[in-house]
């Protein structure tokens, strides 16, 4: 996969909070402009169960490191429906590979690679997967056939009885969204490696979220003096002395280095650094804070969905109470949005205002 290159189309890739993307077409919801969905490509697909019911199984394990999903009979069938997708579509002229797959209690992640141009768009394949999984549910748990595809009897778990009214309303096991499913085109090879790791890491991340619910719950209307935020993380960090991180473009290399060292020393001495951490040098400060397990407040330009979860090292920091994410963005601003220069300036201004408030309270 190292030699993978995205399909060449008109338009320019943009870096967003969620990685490299072509501009998103609002009329097609989360689909990208200038991307050929019938061409070669790698996609991260997420399918979510309607109302987030645990149709597929449950989380087990006594620690984050040995967390796993115990799939029920239906969850196993969903797994194999997706796993066998390349084989099913091969006779229809599709050359596909499943690069990663994880069935969670209430949703599914998979990374699928279209090796060659497709007869129809990748969306056709995803809709086929959704339909196949729904058909299994309908046959086994609605139509009265209570056996698996392999002939063994499938237990009618309480969750399926509870789900009957939801299914009757939607005639599908999946949530209804304008776009039909959540999709991410992986344009860069580094994204592929990170996304496969993300998919495999889902049970561990879910275990951490369940173990430390207070640090992962989205909290609305959080007030810091005259500032109002939505938040995810440890709100007690707001009680510490705050120190803004804003490395200005006009700084010389020496000034930037001295500033960065000054901020890191302040963090080592008990201050909590707050900022958007957008510029390369600000990201270097963030890396040091994460490496040294120091507390951080990150200002983000997007809003938090009810199921928002940090990723990577941020997840660990949140679980250990060392991280707080704050947002003033309206509810409809999502992480796919490219941050503008004005938004960067506004976030830096908020960080500096928070430092001033902290000094006054101290």
C-alpha positions in Angstrom: 0.0 0.0 0.0 3.0 2.3 0.2 2.7 3.3 -3.4 -1.0 4.2 -3.2 -1.8 7.5 -4.9 -5.2 9.2 -4.9 -7.2 9.5 -8.1 -6.1 12.7 -10.0 -8.9 15.1 -10.4 -9.3 18.9 -10.6 -9.2 20.7 -7.3 -6.9 21.0 -4.4 -6.6 19.0 -1.2 -7.1 20.9 2.0 -5.9 20.0 5.5 -8.7 19.9 8.0 -8.9 18.7 11.6 -9.7 15.2 10.1 -6.8 15.1 7.7 -6.4 15.8 4.0 -9.7 16.2 2.0 -11.0 17.8 -1.1 -13.6 20.5 -0.3 -16.9 18.9 0.9 -20.0 19.3 -1.2 -22.8 20.5 1.1 -25.4 19.3 -1.3 -24.0 15.8 -1.1 -23.4 16.1 2.6 -20.0 14.7 3.5 -19.0 13.7 0.0 -15.9 15.3 -1.4 -15.9 17.5 -4.5 -13.4 16.5 -7.2 -13.2 13.0 -6.0 -14.1 10.1 -8.4 -16.0 7.6 -6.3 -15.8 5.1 -9.1 -12.0 5.3 -9.3 -9.3 3.7 -7.3 -9.4 4.7 -3.7 -9.3 3.8 0.0 -12.2 4.6 2.2 -12.9 4.4 5.9 -16.6 3.6 6.3 -18.6 3.8 9.5 -22.1 2.4 9.8 -24.1 3.2 12.9 -27.1 1.2 14.4 -30.3 3.2 14.7 -30.6 4.8 18.1 -27.2 3.3 19.0 -28.7 0.0 20.3 -26.2 -2.8 21.0 -27.4 -5.2 18.3 -24.0 -6.8 17.6 -22.6 -7.7 21.0 -21.0 -6.2 24.2 -17.6 -5.0 25.4 -15.7 -7.4 27.6 -12.3 -7.3 29.4 -11.0 -6.2 32.8 -8.5 -3.7 31.4 -8.1 -1.4 28.4 -5.3 -3.6 27.0 -7.4 -6.8 26.9 -10.7 -5.1 25.9 -12.6 -6.9 23.2 -16.1 -7.1 21.7 -18.0 -10.3 22.4 -20.1 -10.6 19.2 -23.5 -12.2 19.4 -24.8 -14.5 16.6 -26.1 -11.5 14.6 -22.9 -9.5 15.1 -20.9 -12.5 13.8 -23.1 -12.6 10.7 -22.6 -8.8 10.1 -18.8 -9.4 10.4 -18.8 -12.0 7.8 -21.1 -10.1 5.5 -18.6 -7.3 5.4 -15.5 -9.5 5.5 -16.8 -11.5 2.4 -17.7 -8.4 0.4 -14.8 -8.5 -2.0 -15.6 -12.1 -2.9 -19.3 -11.4 -3.4 -18.6 -8.4 -5.7 -15.7 -10.0 -7.7 -18.2 -11.7 -10.1 -19.8 -8.3 -10.7 -16.5 -6.8 -11.9 -15.3 -5.2 -8.6 -11.7 -5.6 -7.3 -12.0 -4.8 -3.6 -10.0 -5.5 -0.5 -11.0 -5.1 3.2 -8.0 -3.7 4.9 -9.5 -3.4 8.4 -12.8 -4.4 10.0 -14.1 -4.0 13.5 -17.7 -4.7 14.6 -18.6 -2.7 17.7 -21.7 -3.2 19.9 -23.6 -0.4 18.1 -21.6 0.5 15.0 -19.1 -0.9 12.4 -15.8 0.5 11.1 -14.1 -0.9 8.0 -11.4 0.3 5.6 -12.1 -0.8 2.0 -9.7 -0.4 -1.0 -11.0 -0.3 -4.5 -7.9 -1.7 -6.3 -9.2 -0.8 -9.8 -11.8 1.6 -11.2 -15.3 0.3 -10.3 -18.4 -0.4 -12.5 -20.4 1.7 -10.1 -19.4 4.0 -7.2 -18.1 2.7 -3.8 -21.5 4.0 -2.4 -23.2 1.1 -4.3 -21.1 -1.4 -2.4 -21.7 0.2 0.9 -25.5 0.3 0.3 -25.3 -3.3 -0.7 -23.6 -4.2 2.6 -26.2 -2.2 4.6 -29.0 -4.0 2.7 -27.5 -7.4 3.2 -27.1 -6.9 7.0 -30.7 -5.7 7.3 -31.9 -8.7 5.3 -30.2 -11.0 7.7 -31.8 -9.3 10.7 -35.3 -9.3 9.0 -35.0 -13.0 8.2 -33.7 -14.2 11.5 -35.4 -11.8 14.0 -38.4 -10.4 12.3 -39.6 -13.0 9.8 -39.4 -15.9 12.3 -36.4 -17.8 11.0 -34.3 -18.0 14.1 -31.3 -19.9 12.6 -28.0 -18.5 11.4 -26.7 -18.9 7.9 -24.9 -22.0 9.0 -28.1 -23.7 10.2 -27.5 -23.3 14.0 -30.2 -21.9 16.1 -29.8 -18.2 16.9 -30.8 -17.1 20.4 -33.5 -14.5 20.5 -31.7 -12.0 22.8 -33.8 -9.4 24.7 -32.2 -6.6 22.6 -33.8 -7.9 19.5 -37.2 -7.9 21.1 -36.6 -4.3 22.3 -35.5 -3.3 18.8 -38.6 -4.6 17.1 -40.5 -1.2 17.2 -37.4 0.7 16.0 -37.0 -1.7 13.1 -40.7 -1.5 12.2 -40.4 2.3 12.0 -37.2 2.4 9.9 -37.3 -1.0 8.1 -33.5 -0.9 8.5 -31.1 -1.6 11.3 -29.0 1.4 10.4 -29.5 5.1 11.5 -31.1 7.3 8.9 -28.8 10.1 7.8 -29.0 12.3 4.7 -25.7 10.9 3.4 -26.6 7.2 4.3 -23.3 6.5 6.0 -20.1 8.1 7.3 -17.2 8.0 4.9 -13.7 9.3 4.8 -11.4 9.1 1.7 -7.9 8.4 2.7 -5.7 10.5 0.4 -2.3 9.9 2.0 -0.5 6.7 2.8 0.1 7.9 6.4 -3.6 8.3 6.8 -4.1 4.6 5.9 -1.7 3.4 8.6 -3.3 5.7 11.2 -6.9 4.7 10.2 -6.2 0.9 10.4 -4.7 1.5 13.9 -7.8 3.6 14.8 -10.2 0.8 13.7 -8.3 -1.9 15.6 -8.1 0.3 18.7 -11.8 0.9 19.0 -12.5 -1.7 21.8 -9.7 -0.2 24.0 -11.0 3.3 23.5 -14.5 2.2 24.3 -13.3 0.6 27.5 -11.5 3.8 28.5 -14.7 5.8 27.8 -16.8 3.5 29.9 -14.3 3.4 32.7 -13.9 7.2 33.0 -17.3 8.5 31.8 -16.9 11.9 33.4 -13.9 12.7 31.3 -15.5 11.7 28.0 -19.1 13.0 28.5 -19.9 16.1 26.3 -20.7 18.9 28.7 -22.7 21.9 27.4 -22.8 25.5 28.8 -19.5 25.3 30.7 -18.8 28.8 32.0 -15.3 30.3 32.7 -16.0 33.7 34.0 -17.7 35.5 31.0 -16.7 32.8 28.5 -19.1 29.9 27.6 -18.0 26.6 26.1 -18.9 23.0 25.3 -16.4 20.7 26.8 -14.9 17.2 26.8 -12.4 16.3 29.5 -11.4 17.2 33.0 -13.1 20.5 33.9 -11.0 20.8 37.1 -8.1 21.9 34.9 -9.9 25.3 34.7 -9.1 25.7 38.4 -5.4 25.8 37.8 -3.2 28.7 36.7 -3.6 29.0 32.9 -0.9 30.0 30.4 -1.7 30.7 26.8 0.3 29.3 23.9 0.3 31.6 20.8 3.5 31.6 18.8 3.3 34.6 16.4 4.5 34.7 12.9 6.6 37.7 13.5 8.7 35.8 16.1 12.3 35.1 15.0 13.6 31.6 15.5 15.3 32.7 18.7 12.2 34.4 20.0 10.0 31.4 19.1 12.5 29.0 20.8 12.6 31.1 24.0 8.9 31.4 24.1 8.4 27.7 23.7 10.9 26.9 26.4 9.2 29.5 28.7 5.8 27.9 28.2 7.0 24.3 28.8 8.8 25.4 32.0 5.6 27.1 33.2 3.7 23.8 32.6 6.4 21.8 34.5 5.9 24.3 37.4 2.1 23.7 37.6 0.5 25.9 35.0 -2.0 24.4 32.5 -1.2 25.4 28.9 -4.2 26.5 26.8 -4.3 27.1 23.1 -5.4 25.9 19.6 -2.0 24.3 18.9 -2.3 24.9 15.2 1.0 26.2 14.0 4.0 23.7 13.6 5.8 25.2 16.6 2.7 25.1 18.7 2.3 21.5 17.8 5.9 20.9 19.0 4.9 22.3 22.4 1.9 20.0 22.4 4.1 17.0 21.7 6.3 17.8 24.6 3.3 18.2 26.9 1.9 14.8 25.9 5.3 13.1 26.2 5.9 14.5 29.7 2.3 13.8 30.8 1.5 17.4 31.5 -2.1 18.8 31.5 -3.4 20.6 28.4 -6.5 22.6 27.4 -7.1 22.5 23.6 -9.4 25.0 21.9 -11.1 23.5 18.9 -13.0 25.2 16.0 -15.7 22.5 15.7 -18.6 21.4 17.8 -18.8 18.1 19.7 -21.4 15.5 18.8 -22.9 13.5 21.6 -20.6 10.6 20.7 -17.4 12.6 20.3 -14.2 10.7 21.4 -10.6 12.0 21.2 -8.2 9.9 19.3 -4.6 8.6 19.8 -2.6 10.0 22.7 -5.4 12.5 23.4 -7.6 9.5 24.4 -5.0 8.4 27.0 -4.6 11.9 28.3 -8.3 12.3 28.7 -8.7 9.0 30.6 -6.0 10.2 33.0 -7.6 13.5 33.6 -4.8 15.5 31.8 -6.8 16.9 28.9 -9.7 19.3 28.3 -11.2 20.2 24.9 -13.2 23.4 24.7 -15.4 24.7 21.9 -17.4 27.8 21.2 -18.5 26.6 17.7 -22.2 26.5 16.8 -23.7 23.0 17.0 -23.6 22.4 13.2 -19.9 22.9 12.8 -18.2 19.5 12.3 -14.5 18.4 12.5 -14.4 18.1 8.7 -14.5 21.8 8.3 -11.3 23.5 7.2 -10.1 26.0 9.8 -9.8 29.6 8.5 -7.2 32.2 9.5 -9.9 34.3 11.2 -10.9 31.2 13.3 -7.2 30.7 14.2 -7.0 34.3 15.3 -10.2 34.0 17.4 -9.0 30.8 19.1 -5.6 32.4 20.0 -7.5 35.4 21.4 -9.7 33.2 23.6 -6.5 31.5 24.9 -5.0 34.8 25.9 -8.3 36.0 27.5 -8.4 32.8 29.5 -4.8 33.5 30.7 -5.8 37.0 31.7 -8.9 35.7 33.6 -6.7 33.1 35.4 -4.2 35.8 36.5 -7.1 37.9 37.8 -8.6 35.0 39.7 -5.3 34.0 41.2 
